[in-house]
Amino acid sequence: MFQISCERCGTAVLVEKYSQRHTSVQWLDDAAAQCPYAAAETGHAAGHGVSRKQLCPALHATIDTAARDGLLPLTTRSEPTPGVLA
């Protein structure tokens, strides 16, 4: 996963592109609390429980720009990762 920082507020998240239409976003420990949009959408300052539908438009635009500019390449990793669960 690649770390991307929102161009508007600087909130950092981890992002992985599986296809042009499929993007995985993983919020870091305090990212939702830093994003003003996420905090407002969830109704509390901590911003926990941010869903895919609530992805900040500015962060979404930042991710799209990074993908378009080649800074966020498509992953060749398949899900689930092959292996044995311990």
PyMOL CGO cylinders between C-alpha atoms (Angstrom):
from pymol import cmd
from pymol.cgo import CYLINDER

trace = [
    CYLINDER, 0.00, 0.00, 0.00, 1.14, 3.53, -0.71, 0.3, 1, 1, 1, 1, 1, 1,
    CYLINDER, 1.14, 3.53, -0.71, 0.78, 6.46, 1.66, 0.3, 1, 1, 1, 1, 1, 1,
    CYLINDER, 0.78, 6.46, 1.66, -1.16, 9.36, 0.14, 0.3, 1, 1, 1, 1, 1, 1,
    CYLINDER, -1.16, 9.36, 0.14, -1.71, 12.73, 1.82, 0.3, 1, 1, 1, 1, 1, 1,
    CYLINDER, -1.71, 12.73, 1.82, -4.78, 14.79, 0.99, 0.3, 1, 1, 1, 1, 1, 1,
    CYLINDER, -4.78, 14.79, 0.99, -3.90, 17.93, -0.96, 0.3, 1, 1, 1, 1, 1, 1,
    CYLINDER, -3.90, 17.93, -0.96, -6.49, 19.92, 1.01, 0.3, 1, 1, 1, 1, 1, 1,
    CYLINDER, -6.49, 19.92, 1.01, -5.95, 18.99, 4.68, 0.3, 1, 1, 1, 1, 1, 1,
    CYLINDER, -5.95, 18.99, 4.68, -2.85, 16.75, 4.68, 0.3, 1, 1, 1, 1, 1, 1,
    CYLINDER, -2.85, 16.75, 4.68, -4.60, 13.69, 6.12, 0.3, 1, 1, 1, 1, 1, 1,
    CYLINDER, -4.60, 13.69, 6.12, -2.52, 10.61, 5.28, 0.3, 1, 1, 1, 1, 1, 1,
    CYLINDER, -2.52, 10.61, 5.28, -4.07, 7.26, 4.36, 0.3, 1, 1, 1, 1, 1, 1,
    CYLINDER, -4.07, 7.26, 4.36, -2.78, 4.04, 2.81, 0.3, 1, 1, 1, 1, 1, 1,
    CYLINDER, -2.78, 4.04, 2.81, -4.07, 3.35, -0.70, 0.3, 1, 1, 1, 1, 1, 1,
    CYLINDER, -4.07, 3.35, -0.70, -3.88, 0.47, -3.15, 0.3, 1, 1, 1, 1, 1, 1,
    CYLINDER, -3.88, 0.47, -3.15, -5.32, 0.38, -6.68, 0.3, 1, 1, 1, 1, 1, 1,
    CYLINDER, -5.32, 0.38, -6.68, -6.56, -3.01, -7.92, 0.3, 1, 1, 1, 1, 1, 1,
    CYLINDER, -6.56, -3.01, -7.92, -8.09, -1.61, -11.11, 0.3, 1, 1, 1, 1, 1, 1,
    CYLINDER, -8.09, -1.61, -11.11, -9.06, 1.74, -12.53, 0.3, 1, 1, 1, 1, 1, 1,
    CYLINDER, -9.06, 1.74, -12.53, -12.37, 1.53, -10.65, 0.3, 1, 1, 1, 1, 1, 1,
    CYLINDER, -12.37, 1.53, -10.65, -11.32, -0.41, -7.52, 0.3, 1, 1, 1, 1, 1, 1,
    CYLINDER, -11.32, -0.41, -7.52, -9.35, 1.43, -4.85, 0.3, 1, 1, 1, 1, 1, 1,
    CYLINDER, -9.35, 1.43, -4.85, -8.68, 0.25, -1.32, 0.3, 1, 1, 1, 1, 1, 1,
    CYLINDER, -8.68, 0.25, -1.32, -8.24, 2.97, 1.32, 0.3, 1, 1, 1, 1, 1, 1,
    CYLINDER, -8.24, 2.97, 1.32, -6.97, 2.17, 4.80, 0.3, 1, 1, 1, 1, 1, 1,
    CYLINDER, -6.97, 2.17, 4.80, -7.29, 4.93, 7.37, 0.3, 1, 1, 1, 1, 1, 1,
    CYLINDER, -7.29, 4.93, 7.37, -4.32, 5.28, 9.70, 0.3, 1, 1, 1, 1, 1, 1,
    CYLINDER, -4.32, 5.28, 9.70, -4.84, 5.53, 13.47, 0.3, 1, 1, 1, 1, 1, 1,
    CYLINDER, -4.84, 5.53, 13.47, -5.58, 9.24, 13.63, 0.3, 1, 1, 1, 1, 1, 1,
    CYLINDER, -5.58, 9.24, 13.63, -6.39, 10.01, 9.98, 0.3, 1, 1, 1, 1, 1, 1,
    CYLINDER, -6.39, 10.01, 9.98, -10.17, 10.13, 10.44, 0.3, 1, 1, 1, 1, 1, 1,
    CYLINDER, -10.17, 10.13, 10.44, -9.76, 12.56, 13.33, 0.3, 1, 1, 1, 1, 1, 1,
    CYLINDER, -9.76, 12.56, 13.33, -7.56, 14.81, 11.17, 0.3, 1, 1, 1, 1, 1, 1,
    CYLINDER, -7.56, 14.81, 11.17, -9.94, 14.91, 8.21, 0.3, 1, 1, 1, 1, 1, 1,
    CYLINDER, -9.94, 14.91, 8.21, -12.57, 17.62, 8.73, 0.3, 1, 1, 1, 1, 1, 1,
    CYLINDER, -12.57, 17.62, 8.73, -14.93, 15.93, 6.25, 0.3, 1, 1, 1, 1, 1, 1,
    CYLINDER, -14.93, 15.93, 6.25, -14.73, 12.52, 7.98, 0.3, 1, 1, 1, 1, 1, 1,
    CYLINDER, -14.73, 12.52, 7.98, -15.36, 14.03, 11.41, 0.3, 1, 1, 1, 1, 1, 1,
    CYLINDER, -15.36, 14.03, 11.41, -18.39, 15.96, 10.12, 0.3, 1, 1, 1, 1, 1, 1,
    CYLINDER, -18.39, 15.96, 10.12, -19.85, 12.93, 8.33, 0.3, 1, 1, 1, 1, 1, 1,
    CYLINDER, -19.85, 12.93, 8.33, -19.66, 10.70, 11.39, 0.3, 1, 1, 1, 1, 1, 1,
    CYLINDER, -19.66, 10.70, 11.39, -21.06, 13.35, 13.71, 0.3, 1, 1, 1, 1, 1, 1,
    CYLINDER, -21.06, 13.35, 13.71, -18.23, 13.30, 16.23, 0.3, 1, 1, 1, 1, 1, 1,
    CYLINDER, -18.23, 13.30, 16.23, -14.74, 14.66, 16.42, 0.3, 1, 1, 1, 1, 1, 1,
    CYLINDER, -14.74, 14.66, 16.42, -12.97, 11.31, 16.47, 0.3, 1, 1, 1, 1, 1, 1,
    CYLINDER, -12.97, 11.31, 16.47, -14.30, 10.46, 13.00, 0.3, 1, 1, 1, 1, 1, 1,
    CYLINDER, -14.30, 10.46, 13.00, -14.28, 6.70, 13.65, 0.3, 1, 1, 1, 1, 1, 1,
    CYLINDER, -14.28, 6.70, 13.65, -16.40, 4.49, 11.44, 0.3, 1, 1, 1, 1, 1, 1,
    CYLINDER, -16.40, 4.49, 11.44, -15.72, 6.28, 8.17, 0.3, 1, 1, 1, 1, 1, 1,
    CYLINDER, -15.72, 6.28, 8.17, -17.11, 4.20, 5.34, 0.3, 1, 1, 1, 1, 1, 1,
    CYLINDER, -17.11, 4.20, 5.34, -16.38, 4.06, 1.63, 0.3, 1, 1, 1, 1, 1, 1,
    CYLINDER, -16.38, 4.06, 1.63, -19.45, 6.22, 0.99, 0.3, 1, 1, 1, 1, 1, 1,
    CYLINDER, -19.45, 6.22, 0.99, -18.03, 8.92, 3.24, 0.3, 1, 1, 1, 1, 1, 1,
    CYLINDER, -18.03, 8.92, 3.24, -14.65, 9.29, 1.55, 0.3, 1, 1, 1, 1, 1, 1,
    CYLINDER, -14.65, 9.29, 1.55, -13.75, 12.95, 1.52, 0.3, 1, 1, 1, 1, 1, 1,
    CYLINDER, -13.75, 12.95, 1.52, -14.13, 14.44, -1.98, 0.3, 1, 1, 1, 1, 1, 1,
    CYLINDER, -14.13, 14.44, -1.98, -10.75, 16.21, -1.66, 0.3, 1, 1, 1, 1, 1, 1,
    CYLINDER, -10.75, 16.21, -1.66, -9.01, 12.97, -0.63, 0.3, 1, 1, 1, 1, 1, 1,
    CYLINDER, -9.01, 12.97, -0.63, -10.78, 11.12, -3.45, 0.3, 1, 1, 1, 1, 1, 1,
    CYLINDER, -10.78, 11.12, -3.45, -9.52, 13.74, -5.93, 0.3, 1, 1, 1, 1, 1, 1,
    CYLINDER, -9.52, 13.74, -5.93, -5.99, 13.47, -4.52, 0.3, 1, 1, 1, 1, 1, 1,
    CYLINDER, -5.99, 13.47, -4.52, -6.03, 9.67, -4.98, 0.3, 1, 1, 1, 1, 1, 1,
    CYLINDER, -6.03, 9.67, -4.98, -7.40, 9.98, -8.52, 0.3, 1, 1, 1, 1, 1, 1,
    CYLINDER, -7.40, 9.98, -8.52, -4.71, 12.52, -9.43, 0.3, 1, 1, 1, 1, 1, 1,
    CYLINDER, -4.71, 12.52, -9.43, -1.96, 10.29, -8.01, 0.3, 1, 1, 1, 1, 1, 1,
    CYLINDER, -1.96, 10.29, -8.01, -3.26, 7.32, -10.02, 0.3, 1, 1, 1, 1, 1, 1,
    CYLINDER, -3.26, 7.32, -10.02, -3.60, 9.37, -13.21, 0.3, 1, 1, 1, 1, 1, 1,
    CYLINDER, -3.60, 9.37, -13.21, -0.06, 10.79, -12.80, 0.3, 1, 1, 1, 1, 1, 1,
    CYLINDER, -0.06, 10.79, -12.80, 1.44, 7.31, -12.27, 0.3, 1, 1, 1, 1, 1, 1,
    CYLINDER, 1.44, 7.31, -12.27, 2.32, 7.90, -8.61, 0.3, 1, 1, 1, 1, 1, 1,
    CYLINDER, 2.32, 7.90, -8.61, -0.14, 5.18, -7.54, 0.3, 1, 1, 1, 1, 1, 1,
    CYLINDER, -0.14, 5.18, -7.54, 0.39, 2.16, -9.80, 0.3, 1, 1, 1, 1, 1, 1,
    CYLINDER, 0.39, 2.16, -9.80, -2.07, -0.70, -10.17, 0.3, 1, 1, 1, 1, 1, 1,
    CYLINDER, -2.07, -0.70, -10.17, -1.13, -3.57, -7.90, 0.3, 1, 1, 1, 1, 1, 1,
    CYLINDER, -1.13, -3.57, -7.90, -0.44, -7.04, -9.22, 0.3, 1, 1, 1, 1, 1, 1,
    CYLINDER, -0.44, -7.04, -9.22, -1.24, -8.58, -5.85, 0.3, 1, 1, 1, 1, 1, 1,
    CYLINDER, -1.24, -8.58, -5.85, -4.35, -10.74, -5.78, 0.3, 1, 1, 1, 1, 1, 1,
    CYLINDER, -4.35, -10.74, -5.78, -6.74, -11.12, -2.88, 0.3, 1, 1, 1, 1, 1, 1,
    CYLINDER, -6.74, -11.12, -2.88, -6.63, -13.15, -0.77, 0.3, 1, 1, 1, 1, 1, 1,
    CYLINDER, -6.63, -13.15, -0.77, -2.86, -13.36, -0.48, 0.3, 1, 1, 1, 1, 1, 1,
    CYLINDER, -2.86, -13.36, -0.48, -1.87, -17.01, -1.10, 0.3, 1, 1, 1, 1, 1, 1,
    CYLINDER, -1.87, -17.01, -1.10, -0.52, -18.82, 1.93, 0.3, 1, 1, 1, 1, 1, 1,
    CYLINDER, -0.52, -18.82, 1.93, -1.45, -20.71, 5.03, 0.3, 1, 1, 1, 1, 1, 1,
    CYLINDER, -1.45, -20.71, 5.03, -3.13, -19.05, 7.98, 0.3, 1, 1, 1, 1, 1, 1,
    CYLINDER, -3.13, -19.05, 7.98, -1.32, -19.72, 11.22, 0.3, 1, 1, 1, 1, 1, 1,
]
cmd.load_cgo(trace, "trace")
